[in-house]
Amino acid sequence: MTALPLYKQKVVEEIRLISKLARLKSLQRADFNPFMLYSEDIAVDLLTDSGTGALSQEQRVAEEKGDETYCGSKSWRSLERSAQRVLGFPYVIPVHQGRGAEHVVDFVLVKKGSLVPGNAHFDTTKANIEVMGGKPVDCTISEAYDPSSGFQFKGNIDLARLEKILKKSGKKIPYVLSTITCNQVGGQPVSMENLKKSSALCKKYGIRFFLDVARFAENAYFIKKREKGFTKKSIKSIIDEMMLCADGALMSAKKDALNQSGGLILLRDKKLFETLQPYGALFAGGIQYGAMSGKAMESLTIGLKEGIKERYLEYRIAQVEHMGNKLRETGVPIVLPIGGHAVFVNAGEWLPHIRWGLFPGHSLACALYLEGGVRGVEIGSLLENRDPKTHENRRAKWELLRLAIPHRLYTQEHLDYVANVFEKLSWKLPSVRGVEFVRETYPMRHFTSKFKLAKAD
């Protein structure tokens, strides 16, 4: 018997697959940068799960109550209460999205020469630290970089490495950051044990311990399913336990909070809250809206609650697993275990004829779009950017293509189509060419750089 889908469709948008010639022209117009493709030229868009999902009818209804008052908005007070209940921090600063939270925190806390240890930092996280003169320090466990390993919590921080850095350079460390789940290593979760031990180490050395909670609900679900002693606990109780480990949290509300905009800074310390709050107003909108509209705040109030429902999380994780298993059946190498929000294809392994400096993940993204109108994004040496001191290209530990599944948007048929495109592409791999820069931008070069196909060897 086929499982009953979790949703039914009440509003639909027509999509189409333009011809292969039209896709080639579209890719050329975009200078071989998938970020620059037009949405109407994309059949299935797996670029990101950030703000690209479908809102529920309850969120749409709530939007009609949006209070656009600049200060004292009812919508802000409603969002603040919801964030406090769901995430457990008493002090909340609204921002426009996750990178706004990073910018505010790093502008105040990170100085030239600062070190920010944590599990693998994502692109905006790393960039915000580096533009302030700081240095992200990757303390992810070694198992994280073995794509075929079945280790269940590859997002974990290497505790011995963390303590060594805290002991040696504690005065240079404004905070330690654990990203749950860890996007950069394949959407992998962090165990409760690791969160507690990381927190304890930070307390031992008097260092703040922060969480990046963009995908906090998925992390809680993995703890429930994979970690001993949590099987019978509710998702909410696991979330409470995770958050108690931290002094603060940075949130993009466009992922597990199921909203299309917004973000939050969450804190326990009133003094730090009062220090950061004015900079939130300076960089990320007013102190009671953070560049979110009243409608967006009302929608986020509901999304925070909907995103932690176990039934929803079970459906979402199963959807990602389905596509990952379909790709494996086709012979496509992917990062294992399959992560929470995306399937990560090991482009370096699948395209061994493309050297890392010609960006196998980005090359595969272009080939995938050309073959079937599917958009993904590189997670590899292009994303790593250049070393801010030497200006040399940094080589990533692996070259991946991320296929991020938007929340509540696509059906199983869409994901089966993606797997079918990969199967067709598998017969043409030797013809896939690398890419090289026509114009390289800084920072965050993957968003706006221009490329051309490299000459065939």
Secondary structure by P-SEA (a helix, b strand, c coil): ccccccccccbbbbbbbccaaaaaaaaaaaccccccccccccccccccccccccccaaaaaaaaaccccccccaaaaaaaaaaaaaccccbbbbcccaaaaaaaaaacccccbbbbbcccccaaaaaaaaaacbbbbbbccccccccccccccccccaaaaaaaaaacccccccbbbbbcccccccbbbbcaaaaaaaaaaaaaabbbbbbbccaaaaaaaaaaacccccccccaaaaaaaaaaaccccccccccccccccbbbbbbccaaaaaaaaaaaaacccccccccccaaaaaaaaaaaaaaacaaaaaaaaaaaaaaaaaaaaacccccccccccbbbbccccccccccccccaaaaaaaaaaaaccbbbbbcccccccccccccccccccbbbbbbccccccccaaaaaaaaaaaaaaccccccbbbbbbccccccccccbbbbcccccc
